[in-house]
Amino acid sequence: MDSWSNYLERPETPAESRLFAHLQRQAKEAHPTEAIALFRQLFMDGNHYPVASILSDLDFIVDAGFAQSDYKYILNRSCYIFINAWWSFPNHRIFIPELIRVFEEPATSPFRSRMVMRQRALAQEFTQTQQYYALQRTAMAIEAEWDYTRYSESEKPLETIVSRYPYIYEYNLLTRDSNLDQRHTVQAVRKEAQRKFDVSLARYEAFRATHQSAPESEKAQKNPTLLRSEQLDFAMQQFKGKVDGSNTQRDLAQHFLTYSQWTRSYRDYKRDLYDYLVPVLQGRFSQGKHHFNQRLADHLQKTLSQHDSQSPNPALTEYTCKRLLNFLVVESAQRPDHANFFDLLGNIGSTLTISLLLKIVLLCGSAKPWLEKRLAILFNHYADRPKRDVIWLVEALENTNIALSVNFSCSS
């Protein structure tokens, strides 16, 4: 049983309950600057805290047998007590990154006891956990405030632009121990970030429609992506425009859904699905025995082949779409092989690759979160790499931003 399972099943001690209740009062009643100072004094300095009983409760927690495995969850929850309380107030929200970075600051006062020494050691260990990495990305997402030029330096790691991709927030800003309040807060952050991007993209599209030939148009209405203007224009055409002269991607998906209602067998459904997807790939791969089209056909043929004679049903089609996304993007965090995704990007480019993935999620709404998680896995896999080394992934993420915005935003 892992440490999270143990923490989940372990009854909360009275000391923990009192600590959390005390922090909740502070989050509601104290100004953020005062609350952060007290937070630092309690969890980092460990000296002369104004509420002696809470300091005693923290000593008990730090000295308990469960501290080595559970203290990271306790600190994570303590941080989120303030994040949840401050998120609803924009004037308070700006203090969240400062709170999170308290753990990166060295304690300024000498420790008063062995307990404080252990407390500081556990706090230091916390900065190396998945919980703290998720908190750091939360700080980045809040702090960026959609300043598109802020992280232009190519040597900065990929994770510094996590704020640009709302669709991966749940997978990169939360951990297994995140409670319902934490999830609601991150969902609120995602919703606001998505709304801002949708508005910026719509304004840019409207401006380009009337000033496309004007050389100053880019300066007058800023491109809200990290793509070049011509790349963005091509992406908008693919994701929103008529891709075959008369139909948008949505139209083609609807035609397929209508037609597939009359498909007799699951085997035929998979063949039709291949025909629906393959136009994006035609003529863009080198031929040979490892031709991508053939690999795609083989994958679909082998998927749930024991059900080939059955009539298609929602469960079969959902499983097929999710397995297809695993094949095209990445299997899992435990098996992060993404050779097919890399192959697609290298041969047809990021826009057409995402167009292929969009065709799938337009058929199956429940596959959209599945795609988002696949891309979050890749983002997490390369999070510490310099952006200049993963331009291919940045362009794919930017194209996904556009595809989801124009097809799934409230205004679409």
Sequence and secondary structure as in RCSB ss.txt:
>XXXX:A:sequence
MDSWSNYLERPETPAESRLFAHLQRQAKEAHPTEAIALFRQLFMDGNHYPVASILSDLDFIVDAGFAQSDYKYIL
NRSCYIFINAWWSFPNHRIFIPELIRVFEEPATSPFRSRMVMRQRALAQEFTQTQQYYALQRTAMAIEAEWDYTR
YSESEKPLETIVSRYPYIYEYNLLTRDSNLDQRHTVQAVRKEAQRKFDVSLARYEAFRATHQSAPESEKAQKNPT
LLRSEQLDFAMQQFKGKVDGSNTQRDLAQHFLTYSQWTRSYRDYKRDLYDYLVPVLQGRFSQGKHHFNQRLADHL
QKTLSQHDSQSPNPALTEYTCKRLLNFLVVESAQRPDHANFFDLLGNIGSTLTISLLLKIVLLCGSAKPWLEKRL
AILFNHYADRPKRDVIWLVEALENTNIALSVNFSCSS
>XXXX:A:secstr
  HHHHHHHS   HHHHHHHHHHHHHHHHS HHHHHHHHHIIIII SS S HHHHHHHHHHHHSTTHHHHHHHHH
HHHHHHHHHHHHT HHHHTTHHHHHGGGGS   S   SHHHHHHHHHHHHHTTSHHHHHHHHHHHHHHHTT TTT
T  TTSBGGGGGGG GGGHHHHS  TT  HHHHHHHHHHHHHHHHHHHHHHHHHHHHHHHHTT TTHHHHS   S
SS HHHHHHHHHHHHS TTSS  HHHHHHHHHHHHTT   HHHHHHHHHHHHGGGTTT S  STT HHHHHHHHH
HHTTGGGTTS   HHHHHHHHHHHHHHHT S SSS   HHHHHHHHHHHHHHHHHHHHHHHHH TTHHHHHHHHH
HHHHHHTTTSBGGGGHHHHHHHHHHHHHHHHHHSTT 
